Amino acid sequence: MTPSPSARPSTDPIALGDRAVDDLRFIRRTMERGPAFTAVPGWGGVGMGVVALGAAALAATRATPTGWIGVWLLTAAIAIGIALGAMRRKAHAAGLSLASGSGRKFLLGFFPPALAGAILTLALFRGGLMQPIPGTWLLLYGVAVVAAGTFSVRVVPVMGACFMALGTVALLAPASWGDPLLAAGFGLIHIGFGIHIARNHGG
């Protein structure tokens, strides 16, 4: 009796390349459906803007580069305190964490450009190059907001793009425009977008 041939599999094995493509599509869909970080502070942004407007007026009266940059560095420290405090309160109210998930991604996106801005500020100041500093601050702050805003609501990267555009203008403008442009950026842009975020995405 002739042995019957072994049965062939009912289906062909899935190609490794096809499976990898399917896995990548699944990962992309999962990332796209991930929750946005909504704890960007609206009223905190308004507070930062008000502080910046006062700083611009005060810095314009400083007679030395050290006095001028001292005003803005103190302002930056105050603004960071306002932002972190407002983010913590908003995140707590929404049941979000700043140390994990989209909150962690937001902060990790923001930090590298902000650090680059601090390093460039030190290098420019030590070299006596004050004119590019306002544009550098605005441009790299905008980059930081755009990068972090990838994990937040859509208006956040739009705000970052506005800072980038203003920073570009500041880098090409006369030195006397520095404080007015800083006021427009860190003051008015923060206030305008802060009000929008507070009204449409919670305080």
Buried (B, 14 or more C-beta within 10 A) or exposed (E): EEEEEEEEEEEEEEEEEEEEEEEEEEEEEEEEEEEBBBBBBBBBBBBBBBBBBBBBEBBBEBEEEEEBBEBBBBBBEBBEBBBBEBBBBBBEEBEBEBEEBBBBBBBEBBEEBBEBBBEBBEEBBEEEEBBBBBBBBBBBBBBBBBBBBBBBBEBBBBBBBBBBBBBBBBBEBEEEBBBBBBBBBBBBBBBBBBBBBBEEBBB
